[in-house]
Amino acid sequence: LPQIALELVERPEAQAAYRDRVIAPLRNSAIDAVERARAAGQWPGPDPVTSVDMMIGTVLYRLTYLGVEMSLEEAFELVETVAGRPLPRPV
């Protein structure tokens, strides 16, 4: 990811294409999922856009600046913190 980011900094057209084709669909799907959970009364956390940006930002910060990949357990803890409630875990 850091290498891709460095390559895109100097190429605004490629940056826009990457954002439109890769980032936006994934981010929008996550926002939609949080919106559905919120509509069902299962997401007491911040609004969907802020929630998703908080989660993505945390993961990217740790990976890019700290060189630390999150475990699945850490990812659940992050989402539960943002959501403000425990979530069901896969078995």
Contacts in CASP RR format, 6 or more apart in sequence:
PFRMAT RR
TARGET T0000
AUTHOR 0000-0000-0000
METHOD contacts of the structure
MODEL  1
LPQIALELVERPEAQAAYRDRVIAPLRNSAIDAVERARAAGQWPGPDPVT
SVDMMIGTVLYRLTYLGVEMSLEEAFELVETVAGRPLPRPV
1 60 0 8 1.000
1 63 0 8 1.000
1 64 0 8 1.000
2 64 0 8 1.000
4 18 0 8 1.000
5 64 0 8 1.000
7 14 0 8 1.000
8 14 0 8 1.000
8 15 0 8 1.000
8 18 0 8 1.000
9 15 0 8 1.000
27 52 0 8 1.000
27 56 0 8 1.000
30 52 0 8 1.000
30 55 0 8 1.000
30 56 0 8 1.000
31 48 0 8 1.000
31 49 0 8 1.000
31 52 0 8 1.000
32 48 0 8 1.000
34 43 0 8 1.000
34 48 0 8 1.000
34 51 0 8 1.000
34 52 0 8 1.000
35 48 0 8 1.000
37 43 0 8 1.000
37 83 0 8 1.000
38 45 0 8 1.000
38 47 0 8 1.000
38 48 0 8 1.000
42 85 0 8 1.000
43 51 0 8 1.000
43 83 0 8 1.000
44 83 0 8 1.000
44 84 0 8 1.000
44 85 0 8 1.000
45 51 0 8 1.000
45 82 0 8 1.000
45 83 0 8 1.000
45 84 0 8 1.000
46 54 0 8 1.000
46 82 0 8 1.000
51 82 0 8 1.000
51 83 0 8 1.000
54 82 0 8 1.000
55 78 0 8 1.000
55 79 0 8 1.000
55 82 0 8 1.000
58 78 0 8 1.000
59 70 0 8 1.000
59 75 0 8 1.000
59 78 0 8 1.000
62 68 0 8 1.000
62 69 0 8 1.000
62 70 0 8 1.000
63 69 0 8 1.000
63 70 0 8 1.000
70 78 0 8 1.000
76 87 0 8 1.000
76 89 0 8 1.000
79 87 0 8 1.000
80 86 0 8 1.000
80 87 0 8 1.000
END
